[in-house]
Amino acid sequence: MPKSEADEYVQIANLGGAPVDLAGWKLTDISDVGPVFNFPAYTLAPGARIRVYTNENHPEWGGFYFARGTSIWNNSQPDTAGLFNSLGEQVSTRSYPPGCE
């Protein structure tokens, strides 16, 4: 039976002063070259936060998830998430240690 990693997520915050349309943006595990989450049309308001989960839909956090029943983020080695805008430009990265400590 595959391991479920429903509680894994990446949180994205709009720290700017203007809304951001996430249509065409991508989130990926750049350490392992995938998988890729493609954002649908969604406007992230200034100061707002959303989460992209591995395998659970949480509407209170935007309702974004990879729909994947196995883990994406490595819990035994450092891992890095990358956020890319609709032009394919990397706009943010976040690395974390094993176990998200």
N, CA, C and O atoms as a DFTB+ gen file, in Angstrom:
404 C
 N C O
     1  1       0.845      -1.161       0.000
     2  2       0.000       0.000       0.000
     3  2       0.900       1.238       0.000
     4  3       1.823       1.315       0.810
     5  1       0.651       2.223      -0.902
     6  2       1.500       3.408      -0.935
     7  2       1.301       4.274       0.298
     8  3       0.201       4.376       0.843
     9  1       2.370       4.880       0.712
    10  2       2.333       5.765       1.864
    11  2       1.640       7.074       1.473
    12  3       1.951       7.649       0.430
    13  1       0.721       7.539       2.287
    14  2       0.040       8.797       2.032
    15  2       0.786       9.924       2.725
    16  3       1.160       9.806       3.892
    17  1       0.997      10.997       2.017
    18  2       1.677      12.168       2.574
    19  2       0.759      13.381       2.496
    20  3       1.161      14.456       2.052
    21  1      -0.468      13.191       2.931
    22  2      -1.475      14.239       2.810
    23  2      -1.114      15.502       3.570
    24  3      -1.579      16.587       3.221
    25  1      -0.293      15.379       4.600
    26  2       0.019      16.543       5.413
    27  2       1.176      17.370       4.874
    28  3       1.423      18.461       5.389
    29  1       1.886      16.906       3.873
    30  2       2.969      17.689       3.283
    31  2       2.394      18.885       2.537
    32  3       1.376      18.765       1.855
    33  1       3.037      20.023       2.664
    34  2       2.602      21.177       1.876
    35  2       3.722      22.194       1.755
    36  3       4.683      22.188       2.524
    37  1       3.571      23.068       0.769
    38  2       4.416      24.237       0.591
    39  2       3.495      25.440       0.736
    40  3       2.438      25.499       0.107
    41  1       3.892      26.386       1.557
    42  2       3.095      27.596       1.743
    43  2       3.686      28.725       0.906
    44  3       4.898      28.938       0.898
    45  1       2.828      29.434       0.214
    46  2       3.240      30.544      -0.645
    47  2       2.547      31.804      -0.147
    48  3       1.336      31.808       0.074
    49  1       3.316      32.870       0.029
    50  2       2.786      34.130       0.526
    51  2       3.063      35.237      -0.481
    52  3       4.118      35.265      -1.114
    53  1       2.110      36.145      -0.622
    54  2       2.306      37.341      -1.425
    55  2       2.774      38.433      -0.476
    56  3       1.966      39.015       0.247
    57  1       4.064      38.712      -0.474
    58  2       4.644      39.704       0.416
    59  2       4.670      41.093      -0.209
    60  3       5.119      42.052       0.417
    61  1       4.189      41.198      -1.446
    62  2       4.164      42.482      -2.146
    63  2       2.913      43.275      -1.837
    64  3       2.083      42.865      -1.026
    65  1       2.788      44.411      -2.491
    66  2       1.670      45.303      -2.264
    67  2       0.588      45.230      -3.312
    68  3      -0.383      45.984      -3.251
    69  1       0.736      44.322      -4.292
    70  2      -0.252      44.195      -5.369
    71  2      -0.701      42.745      -5.496
    72  3       0.049      41.833      -5.148
    73  1      -1.924      42.521      -5.995
    74  2      -2.367      41.146      -6.232
    75  2      -1.515      40.483      -7.308
    76  3      -0.977      41.154      -8.188
    77  1      -1.397      39.152      -7.227
    78  2      -0.633      38.381      -8.204
    79  2      -1.537      37.311      -8.794
    80  3      -2.127      36.518      -8.060
    81  1      -1.649      37.287     -10.123
    82  2      -2.413      36.243     -10.811
    83  2      -1.494      35.046     -10.991
    84  3      -0.484      35.142     -11.689
    85  1      -1.827      33.929     -10.376
    86  2      -0.981      32.736     -10.413
    87  2      -1.229      31.844     -11.632
    88  3      -0.596      30.795     -11.753
    89  1      -2.122      32.227     -12.530
    90  2      -2.395      31.415     -13.734
    91  2      -1.094      31.172     -14.489
    92  3      -0.380      32.113     -14.835
    93  1      -0.797      29.914     -14.740
    94  2       0.402      29.553     -15.479
    95  2       1.660      29.436     -14.632
    96  3       2.717      29.076     -15.150
    97  1       1.567      29.733     -13.338
    98  2       2.723      29.567     -12.453
    99  2       2.902      28.092     -12.138
   100  3       1.963      27.305     -12.258
   101  1       4.124      27.716     -11.730
   102  2       4.431      26.318     -11.429
   103  2       5.207      26.221     -10.120
   104  3       6.034      27.073      -9.793
   105  1       4.911      25.153      -9.385
   106  2       5.648      24.804      -8.176
   107  2       6.227      23.426      -8.405
   108  3       5.519      22.521      -8.847
   109  1       7.511      23.252      -8.108
   110  2       8.133      21.955      -8.328
   111  2       9.228      21.684      -7.302
   112  3       9.768      22.603      -6.685
   113  1       9.536      20.419      -7.138
   114  2      10.675      19.990      -6.332
   115  2      11.893      20.075      -7.246
   116  3      12.131      19.171      -8.047
   117  1      12.662      21.149      -7.132
   118  2      13.792      21.327      -8.047
   119  2      14.979      20.446      -7.679
   120  3      15.876      20.250      -8.500
   121  1      15.002      19.914      -6.468
   122  2      16.068      18.978      -6.096
   123  2      15.931      17.675      -6.860
   124  3      16.930      17.062      -7.235
   125  1      14.695      17.249      -7.091
   126  2      14.436      15.974      -7.756
   127  2      13.844      16.142      -9.151
   128  3      13.455      15.155      -9.776
   129  1      13.771      17.367      -9.645
   130  2      13.230      17.692     -10.964
   131  2      11.793      17.173     -11.116
   132  3      11.493      16.445     -12.062
   133  1      10.928      17.539     -10.206
   134  2       9.520      17.188     -10.309
   135  2       9.030      16.493      -9.070
   136  3       9.817      16.145      -8.190
   137  1       7.759      16.293      -8.995
   138  2       6.713      16.615      -9.960
   139  2       6.439      18.123     -10.003
   140  3       6.992      18.895      -9.220
   141  1       5.567      18.518     -10.944
   142  2       5.238      19.925     -11.140
   143  2       3.758      20.145     -10.858
   144  3       2.905      19.400     -11.341
   145  1       3.459      21.189     -10.061
   146  2       2.076      21.615      -9.871
   147  2       1.868      22.863     -10.712
   148  3       2.607      23.838     -10.571
   149  1       0.857      22.841     -11.594
   150  2       0.515      23.972     -12.446
   151  2      -0.677      24.703     -11.845
   152  3      -1.748      24.122     -11.670
   153  1      -0.486      25.967     -11.533
   154  2      -1.564      26.746     -10.941
   155  2      -2.630      27.108     -11.973
   156  3      -2.310      27.487     -13.099
   157  1      -3.894      26.989     -11.583
   158  2      -4.985      27.497     -12.428
   159  2      -5.093      29.014     -12.199
   160  3      -4.302      29.587     -11.450
   161  1      -6.050      29.644     -12.830
   162  2      -6.294      31.062     -12.591
   163  2      -6.659      31.252     -11.119
   164  3      -7.604      30.640     -10.620
   165  1      -5.914      32.091     -10.443
   166  2      -6.143      32.369      -9.028
   167  2      -5.394      33.656      -8.689
   168  3      -4.217      33.796      -9.020
   169  1      -6.059      34.577      -8.042
   170  2      -5.419      35.829      -7.648
   171  2      -5.066      35.762      -6.168
   172  3      -5.926      35.561      -5.311
   173  1      -3.779      35.934      -5.895
   174  2      -3.276      35.934      -4.525
   175  2      -3.148      37.390      -4.078
   176  3      -2.310      38.139      -4.581
   177  1      -3.988      37.767      -3.135
   178  2      -4.042      39.147      -2.650
   179  2      -2.786      39.493      -1.847
   180  3      -2.133      38.600      -1.308
   181  1      -2.448      40.770      -1.765
   182  2      -1.309      41.184      -0.931
   183  2      -1.494      40.706       0.511
   184  3      -2.561      40.878       1.102
   185  1      -0.457      40.114       1.059
   186  2      -0.499      39.609       2.429
   187  2      -1.162      38.253       2.585
   188  3      -1.141      37.682       3.675
   189  1      -1.751      37.723       1.520
   190  2      -2.444      36.431       1.589
   191  2      -1.451      35.274       1.457
   192  3      -0.352      35.426       0.924
   193  1      -1.875      34.123       1.960
   194  2      -1.073      32.892       1.891
   195  2      -1.944      31.755       1.384
   196  3      -3.137      31.686       1.681
   197  1      -1.331      30.869       0.618
   198  2      -1.984      29.635       0.175
   199  2      -1.025      28.490       0.466
   200  3       0.155      28.704       0.744
   201  1      -1.548      27.283       0.397
   202  2      -0.718      26.085       0.539
   203  2      -1.005      25.144      -0.616
   204  3      -2.133      25.046      -1.099
   205  1       0.044      24.452      -1.048
   206  2      -0.103      23.391      -2.046
   207  2       0.260      22.095      -1.337
   208  3       1.416      21.863      -0.984
   209  1      -0.748      21.258      -1.138
   210  2      -0.574      19.988      -0.433
   211  2      -0.183      18.874      -1.391
   212  3      -0.353      18.991      -2.605
   213  1       0.338      17.803      -0.832
   214  2       0.699      16.644      -1.642
   215  2      -0.535      15.889      -2.123
   216  3      -0.642      15.572      -3.308
   217  1      -1.481      15.594      -1.205
   218  2      -2.588      14.725      -1.606
   219  2      -3.905      15.043      -0.923
   220  3      -4.783      14.181      -0.882
   221  1      -4.081      16.234      -0.387
   222  2      -5.358      16.584       0.233
   223  2      -5.814      17.942      -0.260
   224  3      -5.006      18.843      -0.485
   225  1      -7.113      18.073      -0.423
   226  2      -7.718      19.335      -0.824
   227  2      -8.159      20.084       0.433
   228  3      -9.038      19.622       1.159
   229  1      -7.553      21.226       0.684
   230  2      -7.903      22.072       1.820
   231  2      -8.421      23.399       1.275
   232  3      -7.637      24.323       1.057
   233  1      -9.742      23.506       1.050
   234  2     -10.298      24.736       0.475
   235  2      -9.946      25.994       1.270
   236  3      -9.820      27.075       0.695
   237  1      -9.786      25.857       2.583
   238  2      -9.455      27.023       3.407
   239  2      -8.060      27.569       3.104
   240  3      -7.740      28.688       3.504
   241  1      -7.226      26.800       2.407
   242  2      -5.881      27.230       2.009
   243  2      -5.764      27.371       0.499
   244  3      -4.650      27.381      -0.026
   245  1      -6.865      27.479      -0.205
   246  2      -6.840      27.666      -1.651
   247  2      -7.289      26.455      -2.440
   248  3      -7.675      26.587      -3.602
   249  1      -7.249      25.273      -1.835
   250  2      -7.689      24.056      -2.519
   251  2      -6.689      23.506      -3.518
   252  3      -7.084      22.836      -4.472
   253  1      -5.407      23.770      -3.325
   254  2      -4.384      23.308      -4.262
   255  2      -3.693      22.056      -3.741
   256  3      -3.335      21.974      -2.566
   257  1      -3.511      21.081      -4.629
   258  2      -2.788      19.866      -4.255
   259  2      -2.324      19.123      -5.489
   260  3      -2.922      19.224      -6.561
   261  1      -1.240      18.369      -5.319
   262  2      -0.647      17.597      -6.404
   263  2      -1.472      16.356      -6.762
   264  3      -1.280      15.783      -7.834
   265  1      -2.387      15.934      -5.883
   266  2      -3.157      14.703      -6.065
   267  2      -2.215      13.513      -6.221
   268  3      -2.351      12.702      -7.138
   269  1      -1.277      13.434      -5.319
   270  2      -0.251      12.396      -5.374
   271  2      -0.255      11.624      -4.059
   272  3      -0.182      12.226      -2.988
   273  1      -0.337      10.304      -4.130
   274  2      -0.436       9.467      -2.949
   275  2       0.883       9.121      -2.294
   276  3       0.900       8.467      -1.251
   277  1       1.992       9.547      -2.885
   278  2       3.303       9.297      -2.287
   279  2       3.990      10.633      -2.035
   280  3       3.639      11.649      -2.635
   281  1       4.956      10.617      -1.156
   282  2       5.620      11.862      -0.773
   283  2       6.336      12.518      -1.950
   284  3       6.796      11.847      -2.874
   285  1       6.415      13.825      -1.891
   286  2       7.149      14.617      -2.879
   287  2       8.440      15.115      -2.255
   288  3       9.510      15.035      -2.858
   289  1       8.326      15.628      -1.049
   290  2       9.440      16.281      -0.386
   291  2      10.232      15.269       0.420
   292  3       9.663      14.503       1.198
   293  1      11.532      15.264       0.236
   294  2      12.431      14.303       0.850
   295  2      12.563      14.594       2.336
   296  3      12.893      15.714       2.726
   297  1      12.310      13.600       3.156
   298  2      12.401      13.779       4.599
   299  2      13.695      13.234       5.199
   300  3      13.877      13.276       6.416
   301  1      14.592      12.724       4.359
   302  2      15.850      12.198       4.878
   303  2      17.056      13.006       4.408
   304  3      18.155      12.826       4.932
   305  1      16.871      13.893       3.428
   306  2      17.931      14.764       2.925
   307  2      17.338      16.147       2.689
   308  3      16.124      16.272       2.528
   309  1      18.168      17.186       2.665
   310  2      17.630      18.512       2.352
   311  2      16.924      18.503       0.993
   312  3      17.295      17.747       0.095
   313  1      15.911      19.347       0.857
   314  2      15.114      19.393      -0.370
   315  2      14.790      20.848      -0.678
   316  3      14.824      21.697       0.213
   317  1      14.477      21.138      -1.938
   318  2      14.223      22.514      -2.351
   319  2      13.006      22.595      -3.251
   320  3      12.894      21.875      -4.243
   321  1      12.085      23.498      -2.881
   322  2      10.919      23.797      -3.708
   323  2      11.223      25.047      -4.524
   324  3      11.863      25.977      -4.034
   325  1      10.762      25.062      -5.764
   326  2      10.946      26.225      -6.622
   327  2       9.602      26.706      -7.147
   328  3       8.752      25.903      -7.532
   329  1       9.413      28.027      -7.160
   330  2       8.203      28.648      -7.682
   331  2       8.588      29.442      -8.922
   332  3       9.505      30.263      -8.891
   333  1       7.870      29.184     -10.021
   334  2       8.170      29.805     -11.307
   335  2       6.947      30.560     -11.807
   336  3       5.827      30.054     -11.737
   337  1       7.162      31.771     -12.311
   338  2       6.035      32.556     -12.817
   339  2       5.612      32.056     -14.195
   340  3       6.184      31.097     -14.715
   341  1       4.619      32.702     -14.780
   342  2       4.068      32.236     -16.065
   343  2       5.048      32.392     -17.219
   344  3       4.819      31.835     -18.293
   345  1       6.129      33.131     -17.027
   346  2       7.168      33.269     -18.048
   347  2       8.267      32.225     -17.873
   348  3       9.216      32.180     -18.656
   349  1       8.136      31.388     -16.845
   350  2       9.129      30.361     -16.571
   351  2      10.305      30.852     -15.747
   352  3      11.297      30.139     -15.591
   353  1      10.202      32.076     -15.213
   354  2      11.266      32.634     -14.394
   355  2      11.113      32.153     -12.947
   356  3      10.020      32.191     -12.382
   357  1      12.211      31.707     -12.366
   358  2      12.174      31.268     -10.968
   359  2      12.066      32.504     -10.092
   360  3      12.948      33.363     -10.110
   361  1      10.978      32.595      -9.320
   362  2      10.746      33.773      -8.491
   363  2      10.984      33.509      -7.006
   364  3      11.113      34.447      -6.220
   365  1      11.043      32.238      -6.624
   366  2      11.278      31.925      -5.221
   367  2      11.772      30.501      -5.079
   368  3      11.411      29.625      -5.866
   369  1      12.597      30.275      -4.076
   370  2      13.014      28.927      -3.699
   371  2      12.990      28.850      -2.178
   372  3      13.138      29.846      -1.471
   373  1      12.803      27.658      -1.724
   374  2      12.865      27.436      -0.281
   375  2      13.434      26.046      -0.048
   376  3      12.870      25.048      -0.495
   377  1      14.555      25.991       0.655
   378  2      15.152      24.723       1.029
   379  2      14.880      24.485       2.507
   380  3      14.744      25.423       3.291
   381  1      14.805      23.240       2.858
   382  2      14.586      22.913       4.262
   383  2      15.360      21.655       4.611
   384  3      15.650      20.827       3.747
   385  1      15.689      21.522       5.891
   386  2      16.438      20.345       6.327
   387  2      15.530      19.117       6.425
   388  3      14.306      19.243       6.409
   389  1      16.127      17.941       6.526
   390  2      15.322      16.729       6.694
   391  2      14.359      16.841       7.875
   392  3      14.692      17.402       8.918
   393  1      13.177      16.304       7.688
   394  2      12.187      16.303       8.757
   395  2      11.533      17.660       8.981
   396  3      10.781      17.824       9.942
   397  1      11.800      18.632       8.119
   398  2      11.208      19.972       8.210
   399  2      11.452      20.609       9.568
   400  3      10.580      21.303      10.091
   401  1      12.603      20.388      10.136
   402  2      12.900      20.905      11.472
   403  2      13.329      22.346      11.433
   404  3      13.616      22.934      12.476
